[in-house]
């Protein structure tokens, strides 16, 4: 049933594609600035005093605009968090605090 709804909506989107393609890219810039500002509201909740949280958040925030991809930013943040957890776990095993 889900596949049928997706197929119908995908078929309808074919007719609207030329309309959306005629919108110039610079016309969407204002909306993207607003979305970016709304996304920055969540930065208040980051635990900046914890080094693993701060570095992971920083890497995620910086990679999104530099790679022009939200997905690459999230992947970079996740990989950074995994690497930091491995480093901190191995340091705690050898007795370094």
N, C-alpha and C positions, 0 to 999 in steps of 0.2 A: 504494500500500500504506500509506503514511504517513497519507493522508487517511482511509482506512478505520479505522485504529486511533484516530485522533483523533475520528472520528465515534462510534465505539463508546464511548470513554471520556467523550465529551461527553454521550452518551445516558445513561450510568450516573450522571453527575454530577447529572442532573435529580432523581434520587431522593434524593440526599444534600444538596441545596440547602436544604430546610427544616430539616434537622438543624443545618447550619452557620449558618443564619440565626438560629437560636434562641440561639446563644452571644452574650451581651451584649458590647458593645465594650469595656467596662472590664475584662473577663476576659482580653483579649488584651494588655493594657498591660504586664504583667510580661514576657511573651515579647518584646515590642518593645524594652523596655529592655535585655534581654540581647543581642538582635541588634545594637542600637546600640553597646553596649560592645564586642562582638566586631568590629564594623566599625571602631572606633577603634584597634584594634591596628595597622592599616596606617599610622597617622599617624607611626609611628616611622620609616618608610622614606621619608617626604617629605624632600626636600632643602630645609630651611628657610632655608639661607643664600643660596639662589638666589631672587631676587625673583620671577621668573616662576613658579617652582614653588610658592613660598609663597603668593602671591596667588591663584593658580588653586586650590590646595587649600583655602584659606580661603573663597573664594567658593563652592566646591562644598559644603563642610561647612556653611556658614551657610544656603545656599539650600534644602538638603534639609528641615530642620525648619521653616523659615519658610514654605515653599510647600506643605508636607505632600506632597511628591512627590520621589521619588528621581530621576525622569526630568528634572524641571525643574532640580534641583541639578546633574546631569551636563551638561545643556545649557548652563546658566549658566557652569559651569567651563570647558567647551569654548569657548564664545564669549569668555570672559575670556582664555583662553590664546591664541586667534587674534588678539584685539585687542592683547595684549601683544607677540606675535611681530611683528605689523605695526609697532608703535611702535618696538620695539628694532631691527628691520631698517632702518626709515627713519632712525633716529638713527645707526646705524652707517654708513649710506651718506653722510650729511653729515659724518661724521668725529667725532661725539660718542661717547665711550666711557664 
